[in-house]
Amino acid sequence: MESKPTWSKWSEPATLETDPQCVDEPLPPNLVTQWREQGYALVNGLLPETLVQKCCEEAREILSSSDPNIKDFGSPDGRMEFPTGLQGCDDVALHPRLLGAVAQLLDIPTAKIRLTQSDVWPKHGQPPDNVHDKVDNTDQRIHCDYGNNTLVHPADWDRPVAVAVVVYYSDVATSGGPTTVVPRLGPTDPVYQYPLVAMPGQAGAPMWNDRATVEAWMKDNRPEYYELRKQLYSREMPVRYTQGTVLLYRHDVWHRGTPLLPAPAFRTIHSLSYKVAGIDSWTQWNRGWAWSMYRSYGDTMVLESLLSRISVEQRTVLGFPEINDPYWTEKTIEYVSARFQYFGMDLEPYRLALQQRERNIELGV
């Protein structure tokens, strides 16, 4: 398994034909079914090209000079974690069509989604003779993402509670490094029988990134896992991406990152994750959003400004109380207004919703 992979078949993105203004159900039924049954869906046209281009330009300005010798996941020093203070990148994480797609996949209202991860990060091509150490992310081991997103194990394949997302800001033709996925072949697929623990970081296996290092360890220490993982590599399928392609995948689908073309190849992606509100065992990857208010020294006030310009529904995705939450009273509306009126936050929708609830109580509705 240490040889360079060759792929005979690629997963091609579907181009959405829905109205670009459609935010409630932007995905066609066949892609929703594919995500639920096979574990992933690959699409073009979910996000506006102008927004993608804006985020690409913002990200490249920050990341193009990043150290190519840093070969782990994530943006340098967390610089591109949400909120970035860069309007394009922050707007991608909360774009109504992306949120609508996540809501579709989980079959819940958008107000019941919570953002748990958003980071725009670089990957650099390496020289052909580059030596990978065990934590090197250049040629990633195959894995599922649930292990570092939840404290437990997914409960049931048919009851997903989270969606992982990759937005590509590069082109595979010039960057290489496609993500590969192993599509699930149905309920009896032998590589998808729960529990899914035949990977690093689970059941006592060391949490290493490098594929060759991991598979050598598995062969010597977990031969039954090693045999299963050989099946996974033989079935993996690369996804073909261009700028703006979106990969929607499950945290219990087998996948991995592969090497880029040799240096100076460069790739930028946006890793995001969303969960169903109230599922406490699925934790937040990024630092808590409110923490960034401490980071906003001086007059930047990134999150305060962002919260004030986005919609009621988008605020809710960040954990702001839903419009009909019992939190909202005349007093709390006054308090929140005092905190955010400087930034132009419109709290009238919350006031109107409160008045409607009070009328309903009076009418016994």
N, C-alpha and C positions, 0 to 999 in steps of 0.2 A: 504493500500500500504506500510505499515511499516514492513510487514512480509518479511522474507528472500525469495528471488525469487527462483523458481524452473523452470527449463527449460526442455522441452521434446524434443526439436529439436535444434541442433547446426548448424551453418554455417561452412562447412568444406572447407579448402583451396584447390584451384586447383593447381596442380603441372604443371609448364610450361614445355612444350616439345620443345620449340624453341631453336635454337642454342644459347648457352651461349654467343657467340660472337655477336649475333644479337642485335643491339641497336636501329634500326629505328622503328621497330614494334614488340616489344617483347611479346605483349599480343595477344592472339587469339581473333578473332572477337566476340565470345560469351561473353567474359569477358568485352570487351569494351561496348557491348550492355547492359550487366548487370549493369555496373557502370552508364551508361547514363540513364537507365530506372528505375532501382531499387535503385540506389544511392550509391552502393559500389561494390567492388570486393576484394576477398581475395586470395592471391597467395603465393605459395612456389616456390623458384628457380629463382626469379627475380634478386636477388643480389648474387654474388659469396660467397660461404661458407667461403672461407679464409678471405674475407673482413669483413663479419659479425663477424667471430670469433675474428678478430683483434679489431674491435670496441667494442665487448663485453668485452674483456680483458681490454681495455683502460678505458671503462666506469666503470667497477667494481672496478678498482683500485682507481678511484676518488670517486665513489658514495657508495660503500659498507659500508663505515663508516658514511654516512649521518645520520642526526638526525631523528629517526623514529617518533618523535613528531611533525615534520613539515609535514602537511598533505595536502598541497596545490599543485597545478600544477607547474611544472618547476624545473629546476636544482637549487641547493642551490647557491644563490648569482649570478645566471646566469652563473656559471662556465662552463657549457657544452653547452652554446649557440654558434652558429657558428660565427666566426671560433674558434674552441676549441684549435687549436694548436696540436691536436692529429690526426695523419694522417688518421687512419682508420675511425674515426667518421666524419671528414671533407670530406673524399672521398665518404662516403655513400650519403651525401647530394647532391653531384654532379656526382654521378655515371651515366655513359652514358645510361645504361639500365633503370634506374629509370627515368631519364629525357626523354628517349624515350617513356616510358609508359605514362608519363604525357602528352607528346606531342600527343600521340595517342588519349588519352581520350578527349583532348581539340581540336583535329583536327587542330593543328597548327605546324609549324616548331619548332624544339627545340630552335632555336635562339630567338624565340618569348616568351619563358618562362622566368619568373623571380622568384627566390627564395625569399620567404617572411618570412619563419620561419624555424628554425632548432634548436632543443634543445633535449638533451638526459637527461632523468630524472628518478628518482627512485620513487617507491611506496613501502611502508612497510605494511606487515600484522599487524593487531592490535589484542590485546587480545579480547576474545569473549565478555567481559563486557565493552569494550571501549565505552565511551560516545562521540558522535559526536556533535560538535557545528555547527552553521549554515554555516560557511565557510569551513568546513571540506570536503575534496575531497575523503574520504574513500568510501562512498556509494553515488555516484554522481547522481544528478537529471538528467532526460532525457532532451535533448536540441539539438539545431543545432549550428554549429560553426560560422555561418556567422556573428553573432552579435558582436564578438570581432575581426573580420578580415576585415569588410567593414563598411564604414560610412553610407551605404544605405541598401537596401534590394535586394536580388537577383532579377534580372529583369524578368526572365522567366526560367522555368524548362529546356526548350530545348535550352537555351543559357548559359551554364555554362562557367565561366571565371576563375575558380580556382579549384585546386585539393588538398585535405588534405591527408596526409599519416601518418601511424604509422608503424614503423619497430619494431618488437618485438625481444628483446634480452634475453628472458627468455622462459619458457615452462609452459603452463597453468596447466599441470599435477602437477607441484611442486609449482607453484606460485599462481594459481587461478587468480581471478580478470579479467575475460574476458571482453573485450569491447562488448557491445550489440548494435545491429542495428535494425532498423525497416524498412524492405524492402518496398519500394513503390510498390503498387499494380496496378499502371497505372494512367492515367490522372484523373480518377474520384475518386481516393482514398480519402476518407473524411479527413484523417489526414494530407494530403499533399496539401490541398487547400491554395494557397497564399492569404493573407500574413501569414507567419509562425511566430506568435508572442506569442503563448501560452507557454511561458517559462520565467524563471528568466532573468532579465536584459532587457526585452522588454516591451513596452507599460506600463511602470510604475511599473512592478513587481520587487521586490528587487533582486539584483544579488547575490544570495546565491548558495552554492554548494550542501549542504546536502539534500538528497532526502526526508527524513521524514519531515524536517523543511519546505522545499519548498512545499510539497504536503499539509501539514497542512495549510499553508498560502493561497495556491490556493483554498482550499476547503472553507475557510472563506471569501476570498476576490475576487476570480475569479472563481465562481462555474462552468461557462461554460468551462473555461480552464481545470479545475479539471476533468471534465467528459471526455474531449478529451484526457487528459494525462492518464487517466485510460485505455483507449484503447491502447495507446502507450506501456504502461508497459505490457499489456496482449499480445501484438504482438512482443515484443522485442526478438531478437534471439542472443545468444552469439556466438562469433567467436572463433574457436579452433585454437590456435596459438602454435608454437614451435619456437625455436631460428631461426630467419631469415624470418619468415612469414611477409608478407607485406599486410597491409590493406590500400587500396586506396578508399577513400570515398569523398562524396560531402559535401560542407559546408551547404547544405540545407537538409541533411538527419538526421533524428532523431537517436540519439545514446547516450550512456553514459558509464562511467567506473563503475565497480562493485568492491565490497570488495575482497581483496586478502584472501588467506587462513590465519589462525591465525599466529601471530608472532611465529617464526622468518622468515616467508615467505617474499620474496623480489622479486621485478620485476623491470626490466629496459626496457624502450621503447624510441624510437626516434620519436619525433613529428616533422613533416615537412609540409610545405605548399608552393604551387607554384601558380602563377597567370599568366594571359596573360599580356604581356608587354603593358604599356600605359593605364591600367585601374587604374586611380589615386584614385578612391574611395575604392579600395582594398588596404589596407595599410600594411606596414611591421610590423610584430610582434616583431622581434628582434630589437635591436638598429641597426642603419645603419652600414653596413659592414665597411665603412671607419673609423667609430668611434674606431674600434679595433686597428687601427694604432696608436691612442693616448694611448691605453691601453698597447701597446707593448713596455714597458719600456726596456731600455738596448738594448741587441742585439737579442731579440727574433724575432721581425719583422715577426709575424705569417702570416698576410694577404699578405704582400709583397712577401714572399716566396711561398705562395699558388698560388697567381695570376700568378707567373712566371713559375710554373711547370705544370699548367693545360692547357687544350686545348683552342683554340680560342672560340669554342662553349660554353664550361663550363664557361669561363670568362664572356661571354655575359649573362648567366643566373644570374650572380651577378650584372649586370648593366654596365659592361664594354662595350664601344661602339661596335656595330656590325661591322663586317669586312668591310661592304660597307657603313657605316655611314658617312655622310658628315663631321663629326668631323675629320676624318683622312686626313691629308695633309702631305706634306714633313716636314713641321715645327712641327706639332703635333706628328708625329712619332719620330722626333728628341727629342722633349721634354719628351715624355713618356719613350723613351729609356734611357735618362739621369736619370730618376727616378728609372727605374727597371733593367738596364743592369747589375748592381752589383749582382742581384739575378738570372741572366741567362735568363730573358725573351726574347723570340725570336719574334721579330716584323716583320720578313721578310714576313709572310703571309699578313700583313696589307699593306706593301710596294708593294707587287706584285698585290694585289687587287686594290690599288690606281693607279698603272701603267696601269692596264687593263681598269679601268674606263676612264682614260685620253685617251687611244687609242680608246675606244668606242666613246668618244666625237669627236675626230678627224675624225672618220669614219662616224659620224652621226648616230651611232647605238643607 
